[in-house]
Amino acid sequence: MRLLGVLLAVFLIGCPAWAQPINDPRGAAAAAWEEIGELDYEAGIVYFVDGEGKVLKTARVSQGMASSLYYVPWELLWTRLLPGDVQRIFLVHNHPGGNWRLSGEDIEFGRFWAAWADRRGITFDLIAITPTGRYTSLWEEGLIPLGEVELSPLDLYLYLFEPSLAMIGAGLSGVLGARLDVDNSLVPI
């Protein structure tokens, strides 16, 4: 029994993000860095957390591209996919090139989904991390002017339909074992 207790303690010390509370952008960045911080392609981890920072759901996304990532937070569109007590969503993605600043595309994408989440009573933050562990958060930088972002049909096209098509294209490419020519002018994060 004592051995079981020691093993449990060792496990909890090296505990994955789902067992550690994530209460703020710094915590989300630190949790994601272990998995995606040093990758040479863009990847994202999405943490759905309750008011106490308990991770209720985690999603991972990557198309294996060096400087682009397509993601649609389907849970905000179809709320039946949301865990019941979600109060915050942290979308953490890496910048393999080392630029810790959020790109213009990151900011626009984050503002759109933050406005969408706000209408559901959820806080959404987009975070970029670098191989050195430095990060930037939309919330901490004050880049989410809620109430000022209007959700237009063009936004739905840019942040829902185009990324969905790009993800389908990337998925088909992987399944078919061939590289499909996916238009990189789509708005990635």
Secondary structure as a PSIPRED ss2 file (coil, helix, strand):
# PSIPRED VFORMAT (PSIPRED V4.0)

   1 M C   1.000  0.000  0.000
   2 R H   0.000  1.000  0.000
   3 L H   0.000  1.000  0.000
   4 L H   0.000  1.000  0.000
   5 G H   0.000  1.000  0.000
   6 V H   0.000  1.000  0.000
   7 L H   0.000  1.000  0.000
   8 L H   0.000  1.000  0.000
   9 A H   0.000  1.000  0.000
  10 V H   0.000  1.000  0.000
  11 F H   0.000  1.000  0.000
  12 L H   0.000  1.000  0.000
  13 I H   0.000  1.000  0.000
  14 G C   1.000  0.000  0.000
  15 C C   1.000  0.000  0.000
  16 P C   1.000  0.000  0.000
  17 A H   0.000  1.000  0.000
  18 W H   0.000  1.000  0.000
  19 A H   0.000  1.000  0.000
  20 Q C   1.000  0.000  0.000
  21 P C   1.000  0.000  0.000
  22 I C   1.000  0.000  0.000
  23 N C   1.000  0.000  0.000
  24 D C   1.000  0.000  0.000
  25 P H   0.000  1.000  0.000
  26 R H   0.000  1.000  0.000
  27 G H   0.000  1.000  0.000
  28 A H   0.000  1.000  0.000
  29 A H   0.000  1.000  0.000
  30 A H   0.000  1.000  0.000
  31 A H   0.000  1.000  0.000
  32 A H   0.000  1.000  0.000
  33 W H   0.000  1.000  0.000
  34 E H   0.000  1.000  0.000
  35 E H   0.000  1.000  0.000
  36 I H   0.000  1.000  0.000
  37 G C   1.000  0.000  0.000
  38 E C   1.000  0.000  0.000
  39 L C   1.000  0.000  0.000
  40 D C   1.000  0.000  0.000
  41 Y C   1.000  0.000  0.000
  42 E C   1.000  0.000  0.000
  43 A C   1.000  0.000  0.000
  44 G E   0.000  0.000  1.000
  45 I E   0.000  0.000  1.000
  46 V E   0.000  0.000  1.000
  47 Y E   0.000  0.000  1.000
  48 F E   0.000  0.000  1.000
  49 V E   0.000  0.000  1.000
  50 D C   1.000  0.000  0.000
  51 G C   1.000  0.000  0.000
  52 E C   1.000  0.000  0.000
  53 G C   1.000  0.000  0.000
  54 K C   1.000  0.000  0.000
  55 V E   0.000  0.000  1.000
  56 L E   0.000  0.000  1.000
  57 K E   0.000  0.000  1.000
  58 T E   0.000  0.000  1.000
  59 A E   0.000  0.000  1.000
  60 R E   0.000  0.000  1.000
  61 V E   0.000  0.000  1.000
  62 S C   1.000  0.000  0.000
  63 Q C   1.000  0.000  0.000
  64 G C   1.000  0.000  0.000
  65 M C   1.000  0.000  0.000
  66 A C   1.000  0.000  0.000
  67 S C   1.000  0.000  0.000
  68 S C   1.000  0.000  0.000
  69 L C   1.000  0.000  0.000
  70 Y C   1.000  0.000  0.000
  71 Y C   1.000  0.000  0.000
  72 V C   1.000  0.000  0.000
  73 P C   1.000  0.000  0.000
  74 W H   0.000  1.000  0.000
  75 E H   0.000  1.000  0.000
  76 L H   0.000  1.000  0.000
  77 L H   0.000  1.000  0.000
  78 W C   1.000  0.000  0.000
  79 T H   0.000  1.000  0.000
  80 R H   0.000  1.000  0.000
  81 L H   0.000  1.000  0.000
  82 L C   1.000  0.000  0.000
  83 P C   1.000  0.000  0.000
  84 G C   1.000  0.000  0.000
  85 D C   1.000  0.000  0.000
  86 V C   1.000  0.000  0.000
  87 Q C   1.000  0.000  0.000
  88 R E   0.000  0.000  1.000
  89 I E   0.000  0.000  1.000
  90 F E   0.000  0.000  1.000
  91 L E   0.000  0.000  1.000
  92 V E   0.000  0.000  1.000
  93 H E   0.000  0.000  1.000
  94 N E   0.000  0.000  1.000
  95 H C   1.000  0.000  0.000
  96 P C   1.000  0.000  0.000
  97 G C   1.000  0.000  0.000
  98 G C   1.000  0.000  0.000
  99 N C   1.000  0.000  0.000
 100 W C   1.000  0.000  0.000
 101 R C   1.000  0.000  0.000
 102 L C   1.000  0.000  0.000
 103 S C   1.000  0.000  0.000
 104 G H   0.000  1.000  0.000
 105 E H   0.000  1.000  0.000
 106 D H   0.000  1.000  0.000
 107 I H   0.000  1.000  0.000
 108 E H   0.000  1.000  0.000
 109 F H   0.000  1.000  0.000
 110 G H   0.000  1.000  0.000
 111 R H   0.000  1.000  0.000
 112 F H   0.000  1.000  0.000
 113 W H   0.000  1.000  0.000
 114 A H   0.000  1.000  0.000
 115 A H   0.000  1.000  0.000
 116 W H   0.000  1.000  0.000
 117 A H   0.000  1.000  0.000
 118 D H   0.000  1.000  0.000
 119 R C   1.000  0.000  0.000
 120 R C   1.000  0.000  0.000
 121 G C   1.000  0.000  0.000
 122 I C   1.000  0.000  0.000
 123 T E   0.000  0.000  1.000
 124 F E   0.000  0.000  1.000
 125 D E   0.000  0.000  1.000
 126 L E   0.000  0.000  1.000
 127 I E   0.000  0.000  1.000
 128 A E   0.000  0.000  1.000
 129 I E   0.000  0.000  1.000
 130 T C   1.000  0.000  0.000
 131 P C   1.000  0.000  0.000
 132 T C   1.000  0.000  0.000
 133 G C   1.000  0.000  0.000
 134 R C   1.000  0.000  0.000
 135 Y E   0.000  0.000  1.000
 136 T E   0.000  0.000  1.000
 137 S E   0.000  0.000  1.000
 138 L C   1.000  0.000  0.000
 139 W C   1.000  0.000  0.000
 140 E C   1.000  0.000  0.000
 141 E C   1.000  0.000  0.000
 142 G C   1.000  0.000  0.000
 143 L C   1.000  0.000  0.000
 144 I C   1.000  0.000  0.000
 145 P C   1.000  0.000  0.000
 146 L C   1.000  0.000  0.000
 147 G C   1.000  0.000  0.000
 148 E C   1.000  0.000  0.000
 149 V C   1.000  0.000  0.000
 150 E C   1.000  0.000  0.000
 151 L C   1.000  0.000  0.000
 152 S C   1.000  0.000  0.000
 153 P H   0.000  1.000  0.000
 154 L H   0.000  1.000  0.000
 155 D H   0.000  1.000  0.000
 156 L H   0.000  1.000  0.000
 157 Y H   0.000  1.000  0.000
 158 L H   0.000  1.000  0.000
 159 Y H   0.000  1.000  0.000
 160 L H   0.000  1.000  0.000
 161 F H   0.000  1.000  0.000
 162 E H   0.000  1.000  0.000
 163 P H   0.000  1.000  0.000
 164 S H   0.000  1.000  0.000
 165 L H   0.000  1.000  0.000
 166 A H   0.000  1.000  0.000
 167 M H   0.000  1.000  0.000
 168 I H   0.000  1.000  0.000
 169 G H   0.000  1.000  0.000
 170 A H   0.000  1.000  0.000
 171 G H   0.000  1.000  0.000
 172 L H   0.000  1.000  0.000
 173 S H   0.000  1.000  0.000
 174 G H   0.000  1.000  0.000
 175 V H   0.000  1.000  0.000
 176 L H   0.000  1.000  0.000
 177 G C   1.000  0.000  0.000
 178 A C   1.000  0.000  0.000
 179 R C   1.000  0.000  0.000
 180 L C   1.000  0.000  0.000
 181 D C   1.000  0.000  0.000
 182 V C   1.000  0.000  0.000
 183 D C   1.000  0.000  0.000
 184 N C   1.000  0.000  0.000
 185 S C   1.000  0.000  0.000
 186 L C   1.000  0.000  0.000
 187 V C   1.000  0.000  0.000
 188 P C   1.000  0.000  0.000
 189 I C   1.000  0.000  0.000
